[in-house]
Amino acid sequence: MIRTISWRVIIIFLIAIFCRVIQSYAGERERLFSEGNLFYQNGKHHEALKTYQKILDTGYESGAVYYNMGNCYYKLHDIGRAILYYERAKRLMPEDEDLKANLALANLAVVDKITPRPQFILFRMVRVFIHLLPRSILMWGVIGLYLCSVGSLIVWIVSRKRIFRLMGFRLGVFSGILFLIFGLSLISRLREEAKTVEGIILMDKVDVMSAPSGDGGVEVFSLHEGAKVRIDQTSGEWLKIVLADGKIGWVKWNALEII
């Protein structure tokens, strides 16, 4: 009995310590965030960036931190890094209106105006549907539909009254179909995001080659600071990039940074 109690005391003590450490880290991040905001408000953008970076160095990702870092770089006229951090913030808070406006404003300063290649209307409709809802809402919706379909199935099986069995069956079929549709949409979206690696050009100008230079590549076009590219494959210090308009070429790693 005494041994059991002692183990319980130890477990409770360890849980308390763990919670205290987590609380301490959260409090430190909030302090750094407030300190960075104060630097930014006072026009000390370099100091603000260093403070925000300390938050990221703890392994914590935050759309608000990335967004504020993008604002700092924009104020410092570093368009490439401003777009880079806005794009990172966009992946964590895609529906933020201020972020959308600032990203659009920063993109106005990009030299390269890349027009996306037109898609077949059916593919475009599917893509619009897949990205119709924010990912977090889509995930919770899929979970809710799954629970609803399972619950309805249980009602259909165990209920003795015909009306409840009928309601359970109809609701189960309806929620099951929606679960299947939105579940496949979520899987497609997660697979797309996992496969898509994008980067932002950070050099003032970079020559894009037809192949890695060691393979006798020639310059095919140029890109400028702030251009967004998709990374298709790597070869040593070279990256094969694809633009939204379908152009393909090779650049060195140091020409860009991954979003």
C-alpha positions, 0 to 999 in steps of 0.5 A, a space after each residue: 500500500 505504501 509503495 503504491 502511494 509513493 509511486 502515485 506521488 512520484 508520478 504526480 510530481 513528475 507531471 507537475 514538473 512537466 506542466 511547469 516546464 511547458 508553462 515556462 516555455 510558453 511564457 518565455 515565447 509570449 515574452 519574446 513575442 511581445 518584445 519583438 512587437 515592441 522593437 517593431 513598433 519602435 522601428 528597430 526591425 533588425 532587433 525584432 527579427 532577432 527576437 522572433 528568431 529566438 522563438 523559432 529556435 525553440 522549435 515552435 512554429 507560429 503563423 503570427 511570428 512568420 507574418 511579423 518577420 515578413 513585415 520586418 523584411 518588407 520594412 527593410 526592403 528585403 522583398 525576397 525574404 518578406 515573401 518567403 516568410 509571408 508564404 510560411 505564414 500562409 501555410 499556417 493561417 491561409 485565411 488571414 486577410 491581412 496576410 493575403 493583403 501584405 503578400 499581394 503588396 509584396 508580390 507587386 515588387 517582384 520583377 517576374 510576373 508569372 501567369 499560371 498555366 491554364 488547367 483543364 476545367 475539370 481538374 480546376 474544379 476538383 482542385 477548387 473543391 479540395 481547397 474549398 475549406 481550411 485544412 483544420 476545418 476539413 479535418 474536424 469535419 471528416 472526424 465529425 462525419 465519421 462519428 456521425 456515420 458510426 453512431 447512426 449505424 449503431 442506432 440502426 443495429 440496436 434500435 427496436 423501433 422501426 422509425 429510429 432504425 429508418 432514421 439511423 439508416 438514412 443518416 448513416 448512409 448520408 453521413 457515410 457518403 459525405 465522409 467518403 467524399 471529404 475524406 478523399 478530399 483530405 487525403 488528396 490535399 495532404 498528399 499534394 502538400 507532402 509532395 509539393 516543395 516550393 521555394 523563393 528566389 533570394 538573389 537579385 537575379 539568377 540565370 536558370 539553366 537547361 541542365 546542371 552546368 556540369 552536364 553542358 546546360 545553357 541559360 534558358 531564362 532568368 528569375 529575380 528576387 521574390 519569384 516563387 518556384 516549385 522544386 521538382 528534383 535535386 542533383 548535387 548542388 543543383 535544383 530542377 525548378 518548375 514555374 507556374 507557367 510550366 517553364 522548367 530549368 535548373 538553379 543552384 541551391 544558394 539561389 533560393 530558400 525553401 518555404 
